Amino acid sequence: MFLALLELKAARGRFLLMGSVVVLVAALVGIVSGFTTGLGDDTVSALRRLPATHIAFAAGSDSDQFARGLIDERTVDGWRREAGVSATPLGVAITRGTTDRHVEVDLAAFGVEPGAFTDPGADDGKPLAASAPQGIVVSRQLVGDGVRIGDTLAIDRLGIRLKVVGTTGRSSYGHVPAAYVTADTWRRIRFTTPGTDARPGDLPRQYSAMALKLPTGFDATTLADADHRHHTATVPLDDAFAAAPGYEGERLTMTSIQTFLFLIAPLVVGAFFAVWTVQRTPELALLRAMGASRRRLLGHTLAQAAVVVVAGTAAGAVLASAVGLFVGEQVPFSLPAATLATTMAAVTLVALAGSAFTLRRVTTVDPMIMLGAAR
């Protein structure tokens, strides 16, 4: 270890250059991870916070089910009669509104039944109530956009006016801040034709999907039978994220970038240590001639790689975290400590794996031949 540190000090310029590359690669991987998590949250956080185990869609809708599929009242009643199942209708619609203070906002209207397990309640103000169907609870992003409790929010072109009664935590759908209304109000938003004054009783009693809480004993066979009876396609909550617009494409794109960076890290580190090993072959041969074991030389090389990679990765983690603090909530960026630690551990492992490719030359140095060549 002493010799490894001595070489690091003697050739600090080269190792600093290599370390800076590791810093940039690690920081870039961390930043991409932050954007991957942030974009995912910005697309499906409203779904992720639902305390449901499964989502039931209308049978036959293969993509973008929240926008294209509709479940009727008979299906809702059928699922509610299933033993041990908690079921409630769920409506999802992206729309636009303007407050009485002329603040224009886009919002994803989630229709829920007041008091149901999908009702988010309210962190400030009042939750939704069946006695006040014109109420709306807005997410924290809409508060940041200028919407306040007590405002009247007019849904564009529909003539529907809603009273902001409360606020809840951050939640969004399809990169649009979420807001929560009663199921009847959601049906007005979803089915009202601009220029008309339709009443909830005149509108179809249909919803985008159903949120379900299935009991432990509800196995795959039982679920398939229930789907057949009610003409639904039920998926676990995590699988329902794919029904959100753009979620799968964004995740695939960001994951591909991450994979590419994970391939770059071992190649860069491996190339550096391969060149470094070739340059100091005479020194390695001399050490072998003086009685140094292959094990000692392996440890010496790995120690150098570990110092460079671990220090560079740690600095990259700090840089990625600093970027997250700098951008704040201006962009969809989220880098929890657990995600950062996992990502940096992966970078460290693949970078050390790249340096391991240089070990064969270290162990096969012939001291007699190389000493002769040196003379």
N, C-alpha and C positions, 0 to 999 in steps of 0.2 A: 504494500500500500504506500510505503514511503517513496518508493521509486516512481509509482504512478503519479503521486502528487508532485514529485520533483519535475517530472516531464511536463505535467500540466503547467507548472510555473515557468519552465524554460521555454515552452512553446505556447505561451498564453495567447499570443495573437491568433494562431490557428484555431485553438480551442474556443476562444471567444467568438471567432467568426462562425464556427460550427454551432456553438451554443446559441448564437443569435438566430441562426436558421431554425433550430429546434424551438426557440421562443416563438418565432413567427408561425411555424406550423402548428404548435400547440395552441397558440392564441386563436388562430384561424379555425381550428377544429372546435375550440370552445365557443367562439362566436357563432359558428354555423349551428352548433348544438343549441345555443340560446335562441337563435331564430327558428330552428325546427320546433322547439318546445313552445316558443311564443306564438308562432303561426298556428300551431295545433290548438293552443288555448284560445286564440282569437277566432278560430273556426268553430270549435265544439265545446267551449267551456260551459255554455248554457245547458248542453246535453250532459256533460260530465258531472255537473253538480246535481243532476236529478237523482233522488234516492230510489232508483228503480233497478231491478235486476235484468229486465228484458224490455224490448220495445216491439210491439205488434204492428205491422204494416198491413195494408190491404194486399191480398194475394195477387200476384201478377205484375206488381210494380218492381222492376229490376234495378232502377237507378233513380237517384234524386227523389227517394220515396216520400220525403216530407212535403215536397211540392206537388208531386204527381198523384200520389195515392190518397184515397179518402175512405174512411171507415164510418159506417152508419150506426145509428142508435141501436139497432138490433144486435150488431156485433158487440157493442159496448155492454149491453145487458147480458149477452151470452157469456162473455168473459167474467163478468161480475158473479155469475152463478157458479163458476168453477170453484170447487172446494179448496179452501185455503189460499186462494189467489186474491190479491188486492189489485184492482184495475181501475184506471181513471183515464178519460179521454185527454188527448194532448193535441193542441193546434199550434202550427208554426207557419208564420207568414211574414215576409219582409215587406215593409211599407215605409212611408215617409210622413212626417208631421211637422206642424209649426205651432209654437206656443203663442199665447196672447202677448208675449213680449217680443215676438217676431224672431224667435230662435228656431232655425230650421234644422231638423235632425232626421237621419235615417235610423230605423229601429226594426228589430226582429220581434214581432209580437208573438208571445207565447200564451196560448189560451189554456188556462187551468181552471179547475173547479176550486173555489175558495174552501180552505180547510182540508183539501186532499193532500196526499203526501207529495205531490208535485208543486204545491203552493210554496213559494220561497219565503213567505212572510215578509217582514220589513225590518231592516236595521234601524231606520229612522222613519218617523211618521206612523201610518197605519197600514196593516196588510189589506189584501183584497177582501171584500165582503159581499155576500149574495144580496144583501140589502142595499148595496151601493154599486150596481153593475157598471156605472160609468167611471169607476175608479181605475187607475193604472199605477203600477209600481215599477219604477225605472231603475236600471242598473247604474253603478257608479260612473261608468263611462259617460252616460247621458248627463249625469250631474256635472261632470267635467266639461261637457259641451254647452252648459248653461241652463239646463232644465232644473227647475226648483219645485219643491213641494208647494202645492197651492196653485201652480200654473194650470192653465187649461190648454190641452194639446189637441189640435184639430188635425185629423187624418186627412191628408191631401185628397181632394177630388171626391171624397165620400160624404162629407158633411157630418162626420162622426166626431163629437167633441168629448174628450175624456179629461177627468180631473186627476192630477198627479197627487196621490195620497201618501206615497211612501217611496223609500229607496232601499235598494239591496246591494249586495256585493258585486264585484266585477263578474260579468257574464256576457257572452256574445255568441253569435251564430253566423257563420259565413262572413266573418269580419265586420259584422254589424252589431252594435250594442243591443242587448236584449231588454225587453220590457214585458211586464206580465199583466194580462187582462183576464177577465172572467171568460169562461168558455162561450157564453152567449155573445159577449162583445166581440170575441175573436171571430165568431161566425159572421157577424155583421161586417167586420173588416175583410174577411175572406170572400164572402159571397155577394156583398152589396154591389150593385151596378152604379157607376158614377151618374149622378143626376136623379137618382131615385131615393125614396125615404122608406126603405124596407124595415119591417119590424122583425125581431128575432124569431117570432112564431111563423113568419112567412118564408123563412130561409131554410135550406136543407139542414137537417140535424146530422151533420157529418163533420168529421175531424181528420186531421192529418195522420194520426196514429194513436196508439194506446200505450201508456206506461204501465208496466206490470211489476208486481212483486210476487215472484213464484216461491212456494215453499220448498224446503230442502228435498222432499221426496218427489218433486215434479221432474221426472227423468225425461230423457230425449223422446222415448216412445210416447209417454203421456202428453208431452208437448206437441208432438206431431199429430196425435189424435185430436187434440184441442184445436190446433190450426185447421185441420180438415173440417171439423164441425163448424168453425166460425169463419172459414174462408179468409184466413190471415196467414201472414208469413212472419214468424216471431224470431228475433235474433237477440243475443246478449247485448247489453247496453254498449259495450265497447265496440261491437261490430256495427252498431247503428251509427257510429260516427261517420262511416263511409257514405251514409246518405246525405251528409251535409255537403253543400256545393263547394267543390274544389279541394276537399280534404285529402282525398287519395292522391291526386296529382301533386299537390304541394308536398305531401309527406314523401312521395317517391322521389321528387326532385331533390329535396334537401338531404335525404338519406343517400342518394347517389353521390352528391357532393362530399358528404362525410366519408363515404367509402373510398372515394378517390383520394382524399387527404390522408386517410389511414394507409393507403398504398404508397403515397409519396414519402411519408415519414421514415419507414425502414429503408427505402431506396437511398434517400439522402444520407442518413446516418451510416448505412452500410458502405456507401461509396466513399465517404470521408475516411472511415476507419480502414477501409481496404487500401486506400492510397497512403494513409499514415503508416500502416503496417509494412507496406513495401519500402517506404522511405527509411524505416528504422530496422530493416532486416539485419544489417551488420551488427547493430547493437544487440538485437535478440540473439544472434549467433554467438556474440561474445559472452552474453549472460549464460547461454547454454554451455559454452566451453568452460566457464568458471564454475559450473556445477548447479546452476539454477534448474529446477525441475520444470517439466512442461506444466504441471499444475500451478506452479508459482507464476509462470508467464501468462497462463490463462487468467488467473486471478488479477494480475497486473493490468491486462488489457480490459477485462470486464470492469475493473474499478474505474478506469478512465472513462469508459463508455457510460457507466452508471452516474458518475459525477456530472458529466456534460448533459446527459439526457434528463436526469432528475432535476438538476438546477434549471435547465432550460424550460422544462415542462412546468415547474413551479412558477417561474417568471411569466410563462405564457398564461397560466391560470389567473395570475394577478391581473395581467393585461386584459384578458377576456372579461373578468369581473368588473374592471374599471370601465370597459366599454358599456357593460350593462347598466352601471350606475350613471354613466354619462347620458345615455339615450333615454333613461327613465321610462316613462309611459308614452313617449312620443311615437315609438314604433313597437310592433309586437315582438318583444324580446323577453325571454324568461329563462334564467339560468340558476335553478335551485342548487344548493350546496351538494346535494346527493348526485345530481346530474353532472355537475362540474367535476366532482371527485371521480365518478365512474369514467367520464370522458378522458380526464387526464391520466388515469391509471391505464386506460387502453392505449393512449398515445405512448406512454412510457414502455409498455410491454412490446408494442410493435417496433418502436425505435430500438430497444435493446435486442429484439429479434434480428433487426437489420444488422446491428453490429456483430451479432453472433456468427454471421456468414464469414467474417474475417478470421475466425478462430483457427480454421484449418491450417492456414499459412503459419500462424504462430506456433502450432504444435508440430509442424513438419520441418522446422528450420534445422538444417544440417550444419552444426558448428564447424566442422573441419573444412567443408567446401566453402562456406561463406567466409571463414577466416582467411582461407587461401585467396579467395577472390578479392578480399579487402587489401591483401598485401600486393 
